[in-house]
Amino acid sequence: MLEISFVRNEAAQVVSRLKIKNFDASMLVEQIIAVDVRRRNIQKSLDETLAQSNQLAREIGTLYKQGKQSEADLLKTRTSELKNLSKSLQDDMDACSLEQEKLLVLLPNLPHEGVPAGKSSTDNEVMLSEGKIPQLSENALPHWELAKKYDLIDFECGSKISGAGFPVYKGKGARLQRALIAFFLDEAVAAGYTEYQPPLLVNEASAYATGQLPDKDGQMYHATVDNLYLIPTAEVPITNIFRDMILRSDELPAKCTAYSACFRREAGSYGKDVRGLNRLHQFDKVEIVQVVQPHNSYIVLEEMAMHVTGLIRKLELPFRMLKLCGGDMSFASALTYDMEVYSAAQERWLEVSSVSNFATFQSNRMKLRVRTPDGKLTLAHTLNGSALALPRIVAALLENHQEKDGIRIPKALQPYTGFDFIG
């Protein structure tokens, strides 16, 4: 959520920069400022009323000390009136503040100055491309057929148990999943991240704090009886560890990693993009999260992106890194890099990670602040990234490393799988 002081003082800049995200904020900004003017006028009246009440209280105390009880009693009538007026003004203030917040949460985060203009993924900027795209034989198979041939994943069984998008991993397929999770976690811990094991359900306040609500309400699974949400990513519970906290500058950066199952309704998804592991309702992912001081958050973003590309490199997969254009960015992000691996059998790029800097957008919602050495309070910056999401990584591993008699396991994974070949 943008800070009201920034919207108030830089209204034209807010409207101009959000055009990069193809979002027309002009009317919304006008509404926010109008409510803010009303709120500030009420605040002024409330402050004046409270000041009068305090002054009268002092005068009444003086009159009682002087034995002038009748005069004091007359003033007490006025203080009662001021008390009622204060309550009414406070109620108006609360209503105004609530209205203002409801409007503010409708504003996306401002894109960083380096975000390219564009309307869709076709306008994203390729920052890095690495690795040789394998030339598969004519009888090469896509991952869903390889999974069936080598008895690694049972899509039909998952459909019977839960529905489409909930695969059942078995045998070496299950071991491959476990190996990737352990590998990704070990790499994160070696890079200085502290491992967590968070809850898989969060309350409404947590989903709101990281920007899933109200923006992605329809994409989350909602346990309505208890008003809890199944997490779409471990980012949500991990970042909320720091909600309503004031951190010392020497406590930053806070580097966290977690494995979790992730749940997404993926409403509206259809076609070739949902074949096999391409798009699931439940999947496994290792997440990295950082809370940092504002002055170096974009340096940290680059470091996190390099950590992710390092993982893909060790998996011996061709990949590219994209800087997302304004039209392809998330609601809450200020700058995002996407990592894609090439699917040789499907002959297309598959997104396997997004690494984003949210600047103060999340920390403003969750009241996450840092106290500088000189005692000042400022909002922290939050960042997160997939390191990595498993389904499309598994798809690319199966397809790109397939050979005549089976599937080769990359060397970096072999200590984790306990086997070097699936055949």
Beta strands, then each sheet from edge to edge (+ up, - down):
strand 1: 125-130
strand 2: 153-154
strand 3: 168-169
strand 4: 194-196
strand 5: 201-203
strand 6: 222-223
strand 7: 228-230
strand 8: 246-248
strand 9: 254-263
strand 10: 282-292
strand 11: 319-323
strand 12: 335-343
strand 13: 348-357
strand 14: 369-371
strand 15: 377-379
strand 16: 381-389
strand 17: 402-403
strand 18: 406-408
strand 19: 421-422
sheet 1: 1+ 11- 12+ 13- 16+ 10- 9+ 4+
sheet 2: 2+ 3-
sheet 3: 5+ 7- 6+
sheet 4: 8+ 14+ 15-
sheet 5: 17+ 18- 19+
end
